[in-house]
Amino acid sequence: MEYVADNLNDLLNKLYDDKDEEEKEWENREILWEIFMTEEQLKELDDNELKKVNQRRAKNNLLPIIK
């Protein structure tokens, strides 16, 4: 036998992701819009959004967009 959790609630919490399926789908939709934007259009994004775009680009080994 192997230790899993202190109680049933802890066990159930470990089994399920914090994000529900709708949130996960929304995140995927959010990423899709930038695929259709040109580099010039991406440069027009506010600093926070551009930072998020560049973080996703870095995960895919793409160069960052610089204003």
N, C-alpha and C positions, 0 to 999 in steps of 0.2 A: 504494500500500500504506500501511497505517496501523499503528502500534504497538498491540499488544493486551496482551501479557504477556511476561515474561521466559522462561517455560517452560510446558510443557503443564500441569503441576500448577496454576500460577497461573491459567491460562486456565480450567481446569475449575472451580476455586474461585470464579471470578467468575460462572460460568454458573449455579451452584446456590446457592440460599438456605441459610443456616446452619440454619434450622429445617426439620425434616421435616414432612411433611403431617399426621402425627398431632398434633404440637405445635400447628400452626395450627388444626386442628379443635378441640382442647381450649381454646384461647384463645377461640374463638367460643362454645363452650358456656359458658365462664366468664362471659361477658358476658350471656348470655341470662337467667340466674337473676334478675338485678337488675330486669329488665323487669317481672317478676311480683310484685315486692315493693312495698309501700306506702312512702311517705316515712318513716312511723314505724318500720317494720321496718328500713329502711336506716339510720336513726339508731342502731339497736341494734348495728350492725356494729362490730368493733374498729377502732381508728384507722387502721391500715394498710389494711384493706379499704375503709374509707370514703374514704380518700385515693385509692385506685385507681378507685373508683366515680366520685368527683368529677372525676378526670382524664378519664375516658371521657365524662362528662357535658359537660365543657368543650369537648371535641372536637365535640360535637353541639350546641353553643350552648345548653346547658341550665344553669340555675342550680345551684350546689352545694348539697348537703345539709349542713345545719349542725346539730350536736347541741345 
